[in-house]
Amino acid sequence: MKKIKGYITSKPFLKERVPQNVQNLYLRNFCKVKGYEYLLSGTEYAMKNSFHILEELIFNLNKYDGIVAYSVFQLPIESEQRKKMLKKILKKKKIFLAAVENIKVESLSQIKNVEILWKIKQTLPKCFKY
């Protein structure tokens, strides 16, 4: 059974906020359903544009088989920074999962799919008047 380290945040991501306990419950259930062993989450610092904990999880990937985030939108907003992090995970032959969106990144082509999803998420609100 693959061991997957959780990644959650206390700060809002793209104007959404989910309590940490809800994120952890969701990740635990997601991993159970998918057949992964869930390892307790690293919680990102609340500072804007902070990804120190995610970087630490990537650095320590030799201790587990991948990282599961509550949402793909918890990754950096900046595309190049986001792709760089995902490529680091793939270079170590590990996986990245996003539970809410049911995304599994284990190849470069799947990084492209993540980028498409980000573009849709950022464009869609501009299409509607609130």
Secondary structure, DSSP 8 states (H G I E B T S, - for coil): --EEEEEEESS-BTTB---HHHHHHHHHHHHHHHT-EEEEEEEE-SSTT--HHHHHHHHTGGGSSEEEES-GGGS-SSHHHHHHHHHHHHHTT-EEEETTTTEEE-SHHHHHHHHHHHHHHHHHHHHS--
